[in-house]
Amino acid sequence: MFGLTFALGSMVFAGLTDFCFKKYVNRAGVPLGSFLAGIGLVWALFFAVPLAWQGGADWRGWPLALAVTHGQVSVVVPVSQLSFIITLLLGWRLLGESLTKYRLLAIASAVCCILAMTRA
């Protein structure tokens, strides 16, 4: 259960990142390169600062690494890849994108597949 919790956290953060990207690229007059530079800066802070302060990165603190460490990789990784659900729901709620019955069916199917994998 501990691993699944961190996989869900990883899924949510990946979905939020995708949503922020979508929100940013919809802004008129803002170059895509500045967004990519900002993402690069954030990643540099997360990777370079631990390298400089600790003499090496400690991957055990990352949600997906914790999830894989404490859970079954066959369940944890697919759960973390469900970030499209977060992106789809945020796009529907905050950007007014359509939420069709086929999209809802796709979400339900993905969730059912993950539940089936946890039971196997």
C-alpha positions in Angstrom: 0.0 0.0 0.0 2.9 2.4 0.8 4.2 2.0 -2.8 0.8 2.6 -4.3 0.4 5.8 -2.3 3.7 7.2 -3.7 2.8 6.0 -7.2 -0.5 8.0 -7.0 1.5 11.0 -5.8 3.8 10.7 -8.8 0.8 10.4 -11.1 -0.7 13.6 -9.7 2.5 15.6 -10.0 3.1 14.4 -13.6 -0.5 15.4 -14.5 0.0 18.8 -13.0 3.2 19.3 -15.0 1.4 18.4 -18.2 -1.5 20.7 -17.3 0.9 23.6 -16.6 2.6 23.0 -19.9 -0.8 23.1 -21.7 -1.8 26.3 -19.9 1.5 28.0 -20.7 1.6 27.2 -24.4 -1.9 28.6 -24.8 -0.6 32.1 -23.8 -0.1 34.3 -26.8 3.2 36.0 -27.4 5.2 33.8 -24.9 7.9 31.8 -26.5 8.0 28.1 -25.9 11.8 28.3 -25.3 11.2 30.3 -22.1 8.9 27.6 -20.7 11.4 24.9 -21.5 14.2 27.0 -19.9 12.0 27.3 -16.8 11.5 23.5 -16.7 15.3 23.0 -17.1 15.9 25.4 -14.2 13.5 23.5 -12.0 15.1 20.1 -12.9 18.6 21.6 -12.4 17.5 22.7 -8.9 16.2 19.3 -8.0 19.2 17.4 -9.4 22.2 19.8 -9.1 21.5 21.1 -5.6 21.4 17.6 -4.0 24.5 16.7 -6.0 26.4 19.7 -4.7 25.2 19.5 -1.1 25.3 15.7 -0.5 28.0 14.7 -2.9 25.5 12.7 -4.9 21.8 12.6 -5.6 19.7 10.5 -3.3 17.0 8.9 -5.5 15.3 7.3 -2.5 13.5 10.6 -1.8 11.7 10.8 -5.1 8.0 9.6 -5.1 8.4 7.2 -8.0 11.6 5.8 -6.6 9.9 5.3 -3.2 6.9 3.7 -4.9 9.1 1.2 -6.9 11.1 0.4 -3.7 8.1 -0.4 -1.6 5.6 -1.7 -4.2 5.4 -4.1 -7.1 6.8 -2.5 -10.2 4.1 -4.1 -12.4 1.5 -2.0 -10.5 3.4 1.1 -9.4 4.7 2.1 -12.9 1.3 1.8 -14.7 -0.4 3.8 -11.9 2.2 6.6 -12.2 1.6 6.7 -15.9 -2.1 7.4 -15.4 -1.2 11.1 -15.2 -3.3 11.7 -18.3 -6.4 11.4 -16.1 -5.3 14.4 -14.0 -4.4 16.4 -17.1 -7.8 15.5 -18.7 -9.8 16.4 -15.6 -7.9 19.7 -15.0 -8.3 20.6 -18.7 -12.1 20.0 -18.5 -12.6 21.8 -15.2 -10.2 24.8 -15.7 -9.9 25.2 -19.5 -13.4 24.2 -20.6 -12.2 21.3 -22.7 -14.8 18.7 -23.5 -15.3 15.6 -21.4 -17.0 13.2 -23.7 -18.4 9.8 -22.9 -15.5 8.2 -24.7 -13.0 10.0 -22.5 -14.9 8.9 -19.4 -14.9 5.4 -20.7 -11.2 5.6 -21.3 -10.6 6.7 -17.7 -12.8 4.0 -16.4 -11.0 1.4 -18.5 -7.6 2.5 -17.3 -8.7 2.4 -13.7 -10.2 -1.1 -14.2 -7.0 -2.3 -15.8 -4.9 -1.1 -12.8 -7.4 -2.6 -10.3 -7.2 -5.9 -12.2 -3.4 -5.8 -12.1 -3.3 -5.3 -8.4 -5.5 -8.3 -7.9 -3.5 -10.6 -10.1 
